[in-house]
Amino acid sequence: MDISSIGTQYLNSQFVPLSSSSAPAAPGLDAMRESSFTDLLKKAQNAESSKEVNTARNKIAAGSAALEKNVIDKNSKLYQSCQDLETFLIKNLIKSMRDTVQKTNLIDSGFAGEMYEDMLYDEYAKTFSKNANFGFAEMAYRQLAGSK
């Protein structure tokens, strides 16, 4: 049983004839009731779908306006410089943390050991800045590019 037939049954059961006589209704009256209910359903569906479409359009317009304000061109030289700044800050953070730990004589602490440790911190910092999403580069880019 579909919604149209349910609606027609409801209208038929609730229909009050205009005349006070208990004479049977005209033969075409049921068809007219059914078509008018079907028309009502179509109008309601069209109104609901147009309401949904307008709501979706408004959301898309608001979202695109917000995106235009906060677009970050990750291929620009400015963003790459901001990314390098973030890497530098993270490297200094890692190095400062490492300096708080006591060193042992297990690894040679000569020139080669210090170079290896420095290169290791560089790679850690690059990996962290690309994968950890600290947000320093994005903040610096927005500040320098003039967008809020």
GUBAKOL-756053 format. One record per residue: residue in three letters; residue number from 1; z, x, y of N, C-alpha, C in turn. Coordinates in steps of 0.001 Angstrom, whole numbers, plus 500000, padded with zeros to 6 digits. Atoms other than C-alpha are relative to their C-alpha. Example, Ala and Ser with C-alpha at 12.3 -4.5 7.8 and 13.67 -1.06 7.14 Angstrom:
<atom residu="ALA" num="1" n_w="500000" n_u="500890" n_v="498810" ca_w="507800" ca_u="512300" ca_v="495500" c_w="500000" c_u="500900" c_v="501200"/>
<atom residu="SER" num="2" n_w="499940" n_u="499180" n_v="498810" ca_w="507140" ca_u="513670" ca_v="498940" c_w="500730" c_u="499230" c_v="501090"/>
***
This chain:
<atom residu="MET" num="1" n_w="500000" n_u="500858" n_v="498831" ca_w="500000" ca_u="500000" ca_v="500000" c_w="500000" c_u="500907" c_v="501236"/>
<atom residu="ASP" num="2" n_w="500087" n_u="499163" n_v="498813" ca_w="498969" ca_u="501551" ca_v="503320" c_w="500682" c_u="499333" c_v="501190"/>
<atom residu="ILE" num="3" n_w="499269" n_u="500467" n_v="498812" ca_w="500492" ca_u="501151" ca_v="506770" c_w="499329" c_u="498797" c_v="500640"/>
<atom residu="SER" num="4" n_w="500713" n_u="501116" n_v="499400" ca_w="497806" ca_u="498754" ca_v="507930" c_w="500335" c_u="498691" c_v="499303"/>
<atom residu="SER" num="5" n_w="499678" n_u="501230" n_v="500731" ca_w="498494" ca_u="496244" ca_v="505169" c_w="501464" c_u="499609" c_v="500181"/>
<atom residu="ILE" num="6" n_w="498586" n_u="500297" n_v="499742" ca_w="502256" ca_u="496534" ca_v="505713" c_w="500149" c_u="499356" c_v="501375"/>
<atom residu="GLY" num="7" n_w="499941" n_u="500559" n_v="498647" ca_w="501773" ca_u="495879" ca_v="509429" c_w="499427" c_u="498600" c_v="500058"/>
<atom residu="THR" num="8" n_w="500598" n_u="501331" n_v="500025" ca_w="499531" ca_u="492907" ca_v="508735" c_w="500956" c_u="499006" c_v="499368"/>
<atom residu="GLN" num="9" n_w="499025" n_u="500885" n_v="500630" ca_w="502118" ca_u="491408" ca_v="506384" c_w="501146" c_u="499686" c_v="500953"/>
<atom residu="TYR" num="10" n_w="498906" n_u="500209" n_v="499043" ca_w="504805" ca_u="491906" ca_v="509031" c_w="499576" c_u="499038" c_v="501097"/>
<atom residu="LEU" num="11" n_w="500475" n_u="500897" n_v="498953" ca_w="502713" ca_u="490264" ca_v="511725" c_w="499831" c_u="498581" c_v="499485"/>
<atom residu="ASN" num="12" n_w="500182" n_u="501333" n_v="500572" ca_w="501865" ca_u="487360" ca_v="509416" c_w="501337" c_u="499302" c_v="499799"/>
<atom residu="SER" num="13" n_w="498700" n_u="500627" n_v="500236" ca_w="505517" ca_u="486791" ca_v="508551" c_w="500709" c_u="499683" c_v="501309"/>
<atom residu="GLN" num="14" n_w="499350" n_u="500209" n_v="498718" ca_w="506604" ca_u="487001" ca_v="512214" c_w="499197" c_u="499124" c_v="500948"/>
<atom residu="PHE" num="15" n_w="500869" n_u="500743" n_v="499103" ca_w="503713" ca_u="485012" ca_v="513672" c_w="500531" c_u="498590" c_v="500202"/>
<atom residu="VAL" num="16" n_w="499593" n_u="501363" n_v="499660" ca_w="504746" ca_u="481856" ca_v="515456" c_w="498797" c_u="499335" c_v="500641"/>
<atom residu="PRO" num="17" n_w="501189" n_u="500639" n_v="499415" ca_w="501826" ca_u="479467" ca_v="516076" c_w="500318" c_u="499398" c_v="501369"/>
<atom residu="LEU" num="18" n_w="499814" n_u="500544" n_v="498666" ca_w="501314" ca_u="478283" ca_v="519627" c_w="500244" c_u="498500" c_v="499987"/>
<atom residu="SER" num="19" n_w="499798" n_u="501446" n_v="500072" ca_w="501142" ca_u="474631" ca_v="518611" c_w="501231" c_u="499702" c_v="499158"/>
<atom residu="SER" num="20" n_w="498795" n_u="500352" n_v="500731" ca_w="504217" ca_u="472864" ca_v="517314" c_w="499690" c_u="499304" c_v="498695"/>
<atom residu="SER" num="21" n_w="500343" n_u="500689" n_v="501255" ca_w="502326" ca_u="471198" ca_v="514485" c_w="500048" c_u="500973" c_v="498857"/>
<atom residu="SER" num="22" n_w="499925" n_u="499157" n_v="501185" ca_w="502675" ca_u="472503" ca_v="511000" c_w="498659" c_u="500064" c_v="499294"/>
<atom residu="ALA" num="23" n_w="501339" n_u="499940" n_v="500577" ca_w="498935" ca_u="472453" ca_v="510447" c_w="499673" c_u="501430" c_v="499640"/>
<atom residu="PRO" num="24" n_w="500355" n_u="498646" n_v="500387" ca_w="497449" ca_u="475438" ca_v="508677" c_w="499193" c_u="500685" c_v="501103"/>
<atom residu="ALA" num="25" n_w="500680" n_u="499216" n_v="498971" ca_w="496088" ca_u="478204" ca_v="510857" c_w="498512" c_u="499991" c_v="499762"/>
<atom residu="ALA" num="26" n_w="501456" n_u="499942" n_v="500095" ca_w="492397" ca_u="478546" ca_v="511558" c_w="499609" c_u="501084" c_v="499014"/>
<atom residu="PRO" num="27" n_w="500380" n_u="499047" n_v="501034" ca_w="490475" ca_u="480426" ca_v="508847" c_w="499790" c_u="501426" c_v="500513"/>
<atom residu="GLY" num="28" n_w="500261" n_u="498647" n_v="499510" ca_w="489577" ca_u="483438" ca_v="511041" c_w="501222" c_u="500665" c_v="500639"/>
<atom residu="LEU" num="29" n_w="498827" n_u="499491" n_v="499324" ca_w="493104" ca_u="483907" ca_v="512405" c_w="500598" c_u="501215" c_v="499293"/>
<atom residu="ASP" num="30" n_w="499453" n_u="498855" n_v="500741" ca_w="494276" ca_u="486249" ca_v="509605" c_w="499173" c_u="501259" c_v="500230"/>
<atom residu="ALA" num="31" n_w="500869" n_u="498844" n_v="499762" ca_w="491268" ca_u="488507" ca_v="510096" c_w="500216" c_u="500535" c_v="501415"/>
<atom residu="MET" num="32" n_w="499760" n_u="499571" n_v="498630" ca_w="491917" ca_u="488538" ca_v="513830" c_w="501326" c_u="500752" c_v="500116"/>
<atom residu="ARG" num="33" n_w="498705" n_u="499333" n_v="499978" ca_w="495575" ca_u="489466" ca_v="513270" c_w="499896" c_u="501403" c_v="499410"/>
<atom residu="GLU" num="34" n_w="500136" n_u="498709" n_v="500666" ca_w="494613" ca_u="492260" ca_v="510878" c_w="499251" c_u="500993" c_v="500876"/>
<atom residu="SER" num="35" n_w="500766" n_u="499080" n_v="499157" ca_w="492000" ca_u="493709" ca_v="513226" c_w="500796" c_u="500384" c_v="501244"/>
<atom residu="SER" num="36" n_w="499222" n_u="499646" n_v="498811" ca_w="494347" ca_u="493507" ca_v="516211" c_w="501107" c_u="500988" c_v="499648"/>
<atom residu="PHE" num="37" n_w="498979" n_u="499041" n_v="500407" ca_w="497081" ca_u="495335" ca_v="514273" c_w="499381" c_u="501367" c_v="499752"/>
<atom residu="THR" num="38" n_w="500706" n_u="498741" n_v="500233" ca_w="494583" ca_u="497987" ca_v="513169" c_w="499659" c_u="500668" c_v="501334"/>
<atom residu="ASP" num="39" n_w="500285" n_u="499452" n_v="498673" ca_w="493529" ca_u="498381" ca_v="516803" c_w="501258" c_u="500557" c_v="500644"/>
<atom residu="LEU" num="40" n_w="498731" n_u="499503" n_v="499475" ca_w="497180" ca_u="498719" ca_v="517822" c_w="500384" c_u="501329" c_v="499368"/>
<atom residu="LEU" num="41" n_w="499695" n_u="498747" n_v="500694" ca_w="497678" ca_u="501417" ca_v="515175" c_w="499147" c_u="501140" c_v="500526"/>
<atom residu="LYS" num="42" n_w="500901" n_u="498956" n_v="499510" ca_w="494638" ca_u="503335" ca_v="516374" c_w="500389" c_u="500443" c_v="501405"/>
<atom residu="LYS" num="43" n_w="499586" n_u="499653" n_v="498639" ca_w="495801" ca_u="503154" ca_v="519986" c_w="501270" c_u="500843" c_v="499978"/>
<atom residu="ALA" num="44" n_w="498746" n_u="499245" n_v="500090" ca_w="499265" ca_u="504382" ca_v="519011" c_w="499746" c_u="501419" c_v="499494"/>
<atom residu="GLN" num="45" n_w="500315" n_u="498676" n_v="500525" ca_w="497820" ca_u="507256" ca_v="516971" c_w="499301" c_u="500846" c_v="501057"/>
<atom residu="ASN" num="46" n_w="500700" n_u="499255" n_v="498945" ca_w="495490" ca_u="508260" ca_v="519823" c_w="500960" c_u="500429" c_v="501099"/>
<atom residu="ALA" num="47" n_w="499027" n_u="499656" n_v="498959" ca_w="498328" ca_u="508134" ca_v="522330" c_w="500916" c_u="501126" c_v="499526"/>
<atom residu="GLU" num="48" n_w="499113" n_u="498966" n_v="500541" ca_w="500574" ca_u="510212" ca_v="520067" c_w="499277" c_u="501335" c_v="499898"/>
<atom residu="SER" num="49" n_w="500728" n_u="498738" n_v="500135" ca_w="497868" ca_u="512782" ca_v="519354" c_w="499679" c_u="500601" c_v="501365"/>
<atom residu="SER" num="50" n_w="500272" n_u="499448" n_v="498665" ca_w="496955" ca_u="513097" ca_v="523039" c_w="501283" c_u="500547" c_v="500616"/>
<atom residu="LYS" num="51" n_w="498711" n_u="499496" n_v="499510" ca_w="500651" ca_u="513524" ca_v="523842" c_w="500297" c_u="501364" c_v="499373"/>
<atom residu="GLU" num="52" n_w="499788" n_u="498723" n_v="500689" ca_w="500914" ca_u="516287" ca_v="521211" c_w="499061" c_u="501074" c_v="500534"/>
<atom residu="VAL" num="53" n_w="500980" n_u="499039" n_v="499481" ca_w="497751" ca_u="517947" ca_v="522513" c_w="500421" c_u="500485" c_v="501381"/>
<atom residu="ASN" num="54" n_w="499554" n_u="499604" n_v="498658" ca_w="499058" ca_u="517900" ca_v="526094" c_w="501223" c_u="500902" c_v="499930"/>
<atom residu="THR" num="55" n_w="498821" n_u="499166" n_v="500165" ca_w="502390" ca_u="519323" ca_v="524953" c_w="499598" c_u="501394" c_v="499525"/>
<atom residu="ALA" num="56" n_w="500461" n_u="498709" n_v="500515" ca_w="500623" ca_u="522075" ca_v="522999" c_w="499275" c_u="500788" c_v="501095"/>
<atom residu="ARG" num="57" n_w="500702" n_u="499325" n_v="498910" ca_w="498380" ca_u="522859" ca_v="525976" c_w="500983" c_u="500576" c_v="501012"/>
<atom residu="ASN" num="58" n_w="499002" n_u="499514" n_v="499050" ca_w="501398" ca_u="523143" ca_v="528258" c_w="500730" c_u="501226" c_v="499464"/>
<atom residu="LYS" num="59" n_w="499320" n_u="498860" n_v="500605" ca_w="503140" ca_u="525485" ca_v="525813" c_w="499105" c_u="501229" c_v="500002"/>
<atom residu="ILE" num="60" n_w="500943" n_u="498875" n_v="500019" ca_w="500036" ca_u="527654" ca_v="525485" c_w="499838" c_u="500568" c_v="501404"/>
<atom residu="ALA" num="61" n_w="500155" n_u="499526" n_v="498618" ca_w="499613" ca_u="527823" ca_v="529267" c_w="501230" c_u="500779" c_v="500444"/>
<atom residu="ALA" num="62" n_w="498770" n_u="499299" n_v="499624" ca_w="503257" ca_u="528802" ca_v="529757" c_w="500099" c_u="501337" c_v="499278"/>
<atom residu="GLY" num="63" n_w="499952" n_u="498763" n_v="500774" ca_w="503035" ca_u="531392" ca_v="526982" c_w="499009" c_u="501031" c_v="500500"/>
<atom residu="SER" num="64" n_w="500996" n_u="499040" n_v="499515" ca_w="499848" ca_u="532948" ca_v="528316" c_w="500386" c_u="500540" c_v="501372"/>
<atom residu="ALA" num="65" n_w="499544" n_u="499506" n_v="498702" ca_w="501315" ca_u="533152" ca_v="531818" c_w="501095" c_u="501044" c_v="499816"/>
<atom residu="ALA" num="66" n_w="498943" n_u="499025" n_v="500269" ca_w="504366" ca_u="534922" ca_v="530418" c_w="499425" c_u="501281" c_v="499410"/>
<atom residu="LEU" num="67" n_w="500614" n_u="498817" n_v="500599" ca_w="502176" ca_u="537249" ca_v="528381" c_w="499264" c_u="500833" c_v="501042"/>
<atom residu="GLU" num="68" n_w="500721" n_u="499256" n_v="498975" ca_w="500063" ca_u="538172" ca_v="531399" c_w="500944" c_u="500859" c_v="500828"/>
<atom residu="LYS" num="69" n_w="499027" n_u="499238" n_v="499228" ca_w="503200" ca_u="539313" ca_v="533203" c_w="500501" c_u="501209" c_v="499230"/>
<atom residu="ASN" num="70" n_w="499351" n_u="498967" n_v="500795" ca_w="504488" ca_u="541441" ca_v="530319" c_w="499051" c_u="500758" c_v="499084"/>
<atom residu="VAL" num="71" n_w="500961" n_u="499293" n_v="500842" ca_w="501320" ca_u="542964" ca_v="528897" c_w="500196" c_u="501501" c_v="500165"/>
<atom residu="ILE" num="72" n_w="499843" n_u="498549" n_v="500005" ca_w="501782" ca_u="546593" ca_v="527933" c_w="498777" c_u="500584" c_v="499322"/>
<atom residu="ASP" num="73" n_w="501171" n_u="499327" n_v="500553" ca_w="498667" ca_u="548679" ca_v="527432" c_w="500483" c_u="501268" c_v="499304"/>
<atom residu="LYS" num="74" n_w="499440" n_u="498876" n_v="500755" ca_w="499847" ca_u="550998" ca_v="524670" c_w="499028" c_u="501160" c_v="499840"/>
<atom residu="ASN" num="75" n_w="500972" n_u="498901" n_v="500072" ca_w="496683" ca_u="553097" ca_v="524911" c_w="499867" c_u="500744" c_v="501323"/>
<atom residu="SER" num="76" n_w="500132" n_u="499354" n_v="498694" ca_w="497113" ca_u="554011" ca_v="528570" c_w="500782" c_u="501317" c_v="500040"/>
<atom residu="LYS" num="77" n_w="499318" n_u="498713" n_v="499835" ca_w="498189" ca_u="557459" ca_v="529712" c_w="501435" c_u="499803" c_v="500477"/>
<atom residu="LEU" num="78" n_w="498651" n_u="500274" n_v="499502" ca_w="501174" ca_u="555958" ca_v="531514" c_w="500926" c_u="499641" c_v="498844"/>
<atom residu="TYR" num="79" n_w="499147" n_u="500370" n_v="501131" ca_w="502482" ca_u="554391" ca_v="528317" c_w="500260" c_u="501205" c_v="499093"/>
<atom residu="GLN" num="80" n_w="499799" n_u="498808" n_v="500828" ca_w="501936" ca_u="557631" ca_v="526381" c_w="501037" c_u="500925" c_v="500637"/>
<atom residu="SER" num="81" n_w="498985" n_u="499185" n_v="499312" ca_w="503960" ca_u="559480" ca_v="529028" c_w="501388" c_u="499384" c_v="499853"/>
<atom residu="CYS" num="82" n_w="498713" n_u="500688" n_v="500192" ca_w="506698" ca_u="556864" ca_v="528761" c_w="500502" c_u="500180" c_v="498568"/>
<atom residu="GLN" num="83" n_w="499643" n_u="499761" n_v="501394" ca_w="506637" ca_u="557281" ca_v="524988" c_w="500543" c_u="501427" c_v="499823"/>
<atom residu="ASP" num="84" n_w="499511" n_u="498616" n_v="500048" ca_w="507032" ca_u="561052" ca_v="525427" c_w="501393" c_u="500125" c_v="500618"/>
<atom residu="LEU" num="85" n_w="498678" n_u="500005" n_v="499387" ca_w="509989" ca_u="560426" ca_v="527742" c_w="501044" c_u="499450" c_v="499023"/>
<atom residu="GLU" num="86" n_w="499088" n_u="500573" n_v="500986" ca_w="511597" ca_u="558225" ca_v="525102" c_w="500277" c_u="500993" c_v="498874"/>
<atom residu="THR" num="87" n_w="499824" n_u="498990" n_v="501043" ca_w="511023" ca_u="560910" ca_v="522470" c_w="500920" c_u="501118" c_v="500474"/>
<atom residu="PHE" num="88" n_w="499148" n_u="498949" n_v="499431" ca_w="512610" ca_u="563517" ca_v="524750" c_w="501461" c_u="499554" c_v="500053"/>
<atom residu="LEU" num="89" n_w="498624" n_u="500510" n_v="499920" ca_w="515681" ca_u="561340" ca_v="525338" c_w="500646" c_u="499896" c_v="498616"/>
<atom residu="ILE" num="90" n_w="499467" n_u="500136" n_v="501363" ca_w="516095" ca_u="560638" ca_v="521635" c_w="500279" c_u="501376" c_v="499402"/>
<atom residu="LYS" num="91" n_w="499782" n_u="498642" n_v="500515" ca_w="515712" ca_u="564336" ca_v="520790" c_w="501291" c_u="500582" c_v="500571"/>
<atom residu="ASN" num="92" n_w="498753" n_u="499506" n_v="499401" ca_w="518470" ca_u="565236" ca_v="523254" c_w="501222" c_u="499291" c_v="499417"/>
<atom residu="LEU" num="93" n_w="498907" n_u="500747" n_v="500620" ca_w="520651" ca_u="562519" ca_v="521759" c_w="500313" c_u="500553" c_v="498608"/>
<atom residu="ILE" num="94" n_w="499808" n_u="499453" n_v="501352" ca_w="520121" ca_u="563857" ca_v="518232" c_w="500609" c_u="501399" c_v="500066"/>
<atom residu="LYS" num="95" n_w="499495" n_u="498633" n_v="499875" ca_w="520706" ca_u="567446" ca_v="519326" c_w="501468" c_u="500004" c_v="500437"/>
<atom residu="SER" num="96" n_w="498604" n_u="500091" n_v="499555" ca_w="523929" ca_u="566471" ca_v="521126" c_w="500910" c_u="499570" c_v="498853"/>
<atom residu="MET" num="97" n_w="499193" n_u="500420" n_v="501156" ca_w="525159" ca_u="564704" ca_v="518011" c_w="500158" c_u="501147" c_v="499007"/>
<atom residu="ARG" num="98" n_w="499944" n_u="498881" n_v="500950" ca_w="524298" ca_u="567727" ca_v="515865" c_w="500943" c_u="501099" c_v="500488"/>
<atom residu="ASP" num="99" n_w="499121" n_u="498966" n_v="499446" ca_w="526202" ca_u="570048" ca_v="518218" c_w="501477" c_u="499684" c_v="499776"/>
<atom residu="THR" num="100" n_w="498597" n_u="500348" n_v="500244" ca_w="529415" ca_u="568144" ca_v="517462" c_w="500444" c_u="500342" c_v="498585"/>
<atom residu="VAL" num="101" n_w="499682" n_u="499673" n_v="501390" ca_w="529220" ca_u="569108" ca_v="513764" c_w="500138" c_u="501509" c_v="499864"/>
<atom residu="GLN" num="102" n_w="499808" n_u="498558" n_v="500195" ca_w="530578" ca_u="572504" ca_v="512706" c_w="498902" c_u="500573" c_v="499125"/>
<atom residu="LYS" num="103" n_w="501054" n_u="499340" n_v="500764" ca_w="527975" ca_u="574947" ca_v="511421" c_w="500624" c_u="500869" c_v="498917"/>
<atom residu="THR" num="104" n_w="499568" n_u="499128" n_v="501094" ca_w="528309" ca_u="576803" ca_v="508136" c_w="498999" c_u="501148" c_v="499871"/>
<atom residu="ASN" num="105" n_w="500910" n_u="498885" n_v="500229" ca_w="526654" ca_u="579975" ca_v="506917" c_w="499015" c_u="499713" c_v="498874"/>
<atom residu="LEU" num="106" n_w="500911" n_u="500368" n_v="501078" ca_w="524655" ca_u="578049" ca_v="504309" c_w="498538" c_u="500207" c_v="500415"/>
<atom residu="ILE" num="107" n_w="501357" n_u="499818" n_v="499479" ca_w="521516" ca_u="578100" ca_v="506475" c_w="500052" c_u="501103" c_v="501053"/>
<atom residu="ASP" num="108" n_w="500078" n_u="498913" n_v="499020" ca_w="520483" ca_u="581158" ca_v="508495" c_w="499952" c_u="499420" c_v="501402"/>
<atom residu="SER" num="109" n_w="499967" n_u="500518" n_v="498631" ca_w="521341" ca_u="580528" ca_v="512122" c_w="499318" c_u="500950" c_v="500966"/>
<atom residu="GLY" num="110" n_w="500748" n_u="499085" n_v="499136" ca_w="519010" ca_u="583174" ca_v="513461" c_w="498916" c_u="499248" c_v="500752"/>
<atom residu="PHE" num="111" n_w="501090" n_u="500567" n_v="499212" ca_w="515891" ca_u="582624" ca_v="515531" c_w="499173" c_u="499011" c_v="499178"/>
<atom residu="ALA" num="112" n_w="500820" n_u="500872" n_v="500848" ca_w="513905" ca_u="581128" ca_v="512629" c_w="500742" c_u="498703" c_v="499672"/>
<atom residu="GLY" num="113" n_w="499209" n_u="501199" n_v="500297" ca_w="516730" ca_u="578718" ca_v="511726" c_w="500068" c_u="499061" c_v="501191"/>
<atom residu="GLU" num="114" n_w="499954" n_u="500822" n_v="498785" ca_w="517008" ca_u="577517" ca_v="515323" c_w="498645" c_u="499350" c_v="500287"/>
<atom residu="MET" num="115" n_w="501346" n_u="500566" n_v="499809" ca_w="513217" ca_u="577057" ca_v="515542" c_w="499771" c_u="498843" c_v="499028"/>
<atom residu="TYR" num="116" n_w="500161" n_u="501052" n_v="501005" ca_w="513207" ca_u="575045" ca_v="512303" c_w="500800" c_u="498761" c_v="500398"/>
<atom residu="GLU" num="117" n_w="499140" n_u="501119" n_v="499615" ca_w="516108" ca_u="572895" ca_v="513510" c_w="499416" c_u="499255" c_v="501201"/>
<atom residu="ASP" num="118" n_w="500602" n_u="500611" n_v="498821" ca_w="514392" ca_u="572275" ca_v="516860" c_w="498757" c_u="499180" c_v="499628"/>
<atom residu="MET" num="119" n_w="501191" n_u="500733" n_v="500446" ca_w="511114" ca_u="571272" ca_v="515163" c_w="500387" c_u="498768" c_v="499191"/>
<atom residu="LEU" num="120" n_w="499521" n_u="501130" n_v="500781" ca_w="513039" ca_u="569025" ca_v="512779" c_w="500461" c_u="498871" c_v="500925"/>
<atom residu="TYR" num="121" n_w="499536" n_u="501004" n_v="499047" ca_w="514690" ca_u="567241" ca_v="515720" c_w="498832" c_u="499370" c_v="500745"/>
<atom residu="ASP" num="122" n_w="501204" n_u="500556" n_v="499367" ca_w="511278" ca_u="566861" ca_v="517377" c_w="499380" c_u="498916" c_v="499116"/>
<atom residu="GLU" num="123" n_w="500604" n_u="500971" n_v="500919" ca_w="509923" ca_u="565090" ca_v="514306" c_w="500879" c_u="498768" c_v="499818"/>
<atom residu="TYR" num="124" n_w="499086" n_u="501139" n_v="500074" ca_w="513018" ca_u="562920" ca_v="513955" c_w="499827" c_u="499106" c_v="501232"/>
<atom residu="ALA" num="125" n_w="500108" n_u="500752" n_v="498755" ca_w="512704" ca_u="561897" ca_v="517603" c_w="498675" c_u="499232" c_v="500072"/>
<atom residu="LYS" num="126" n_w="501292" n_u="500693" n_v="500010" ca_w="508975" ca_u="561061" ca_v="517253" c_w="500029" c_u="498806" c_v="499059"/>
<atom residu="THR" num="127" n_w="499926" n_u="501084" n_v="500981" ca_w="509642" ca_u="558980" ca_v="514159" c_w="500879" c_u="498868" c_v="500517"/>
<atom residu="PHE" num="128" n_w="499104" n_u="501026" n_v="499473" ca_w="512561" ca_u="557183" ca_v="515760" c_w="499361" c_u="499231" c_v="501152"/>
<atom residu="SER" num="129" n_w="500565" n_u="500695" n_v="498841" ca_w="510695" ca_u="556411" ca_v="518970" c_w="498855" c_u="499075" c_v="499591"/>
<atom residu="LYS" num="130" n_w="501095" n_u="500858" n_v="500452" ca_w="507719" ca_u="554961" ca_v="517069" c_w="500494" c_u="498834" c_v="499152"/>
<atom residu="ASN" num="131" n_w="499607" n_u="501010" n_v="500974" ca_w="509622" ca_u="553018" ca_v="514412" c_w="501256" c_u="499221" c_v="500353"/>
<atom residu="ALA" num="132" n_w="498714" n_u="500648" n_v="499762" ca_w="513071" ca_u="552180" ca_v="515766" c_w="499955" c_u="499000" c_v="501153"/>
<atom residu="ASN" num="133" n_w="500162" n_u="500934" n_v="498895" ca_w="511834" ca_u="550296" ca_v="518848" c_w="501234" c_u="499959" c_v="500899"/>
<atom residu="PHE" num="134" n_w="498875" n_u="499912" n_v="499075" ca_w="514547" ca_u="551496" ca_v="521221" c_w="499708" c_u="499238" c_v="501295"/>
<atom residu="GLY" num="135" n_w="500385" n_u="500738" n_v="498811" ca_w="512623" ca_u="550020" ca_v="524149" c_w="500027" c_u="500806" c_v="501286"/>
<atom residu="PHE" num="136" n_w="499996" n_u="499177" n_v="498789" ca_w="513007" ca_u="552933" ca_v="526567" c_w="498599" c_u="500120" c_v="500581"/>
<atom residu="ALA" num="137" n_w="501374" n_u="499822" n_v="499526" ca_w="509240" ca_u="553434" ca_v="526776" c_w="499494" c_u="498727" c_v="500670"/>
<atom residu="GLU" num="138" n_w="500446" n_u="501258" n_v="499414" ca_w="508575" ca_u="549746" ca_v="527453" c_w="500669" c_u="499749" c_v="501350"/>
<atom residu="MET" num="139" n_w="499294" n_u="500184" n_v="498727" ca_w="511254" ca_u="549596" ca_v="530161" c_w="499441" c_u="500933" c_v="501067"/>
<atom residu="ALA" num="140" n_w="500540" n_u="499038" n_v="499036" ca_w="509935" ca_u="552742" ca_v="531828" c_w="498587" c_u="499597" c_v="500425"/>
<atom residu="TYR" num="141" n_w="501367" n_u="500424" n_v="499684" ca_w="506341" ca_u="551450" ca_v="531612" c_w="500006" c_u="498833" c_v="500974"/>
<atom residu="ARG" num="142" n_w="499938" n_u="501164" n_v="499112" ca_w="507239" ca_u="548106" ca_v="533195" c_w="500476" c_u="500412" c_v="501404"/>
<atom residu="GLN" num="143" n_w="499473" n_u="499546" n_v="498706" ca_w="509204" ca_u="549865" ca_v="535939" c_w="498927" c_u="500748" c_v="500777"/>
<atom residu="LEU" num="144" n_w="501006" n_u="499186" n_v="499320" ca_w="506422" ca_u="552334" ca_v="536726" c_w="498717" c_u="499238" c_v="500302"/>
<atom residu="ALA" num="145" n_w="501211" n_u="500783" n_v="499783" ca_w="503585" ca_u="549815" ca_v="536384" c_w="500205" c_u="498909" c_v="501035"/>
<atom residu="GLY" num="146" n_w="499726" n_u="501001" n_v="498980" ca_w="505318" ca_u="547414" ca_v="538756" c_w="500160" c_u="498594" c_v="499487"/>
<atom residu="SER" num="147" n_w="499789" n_u="501349" n_v="500532" ca_w="505602" ca_u="544430" ca_v="536397" c_w="501480" c_u="499816" c_v="499683"/>
<atom residu="LYS" num="148" n_w="498583" n_u="500279" n_v="500225" ca_w="508950" ca_u="542744" ca_v="535874" c_w="500241" c_u="499619" c_v="498578"/>
***
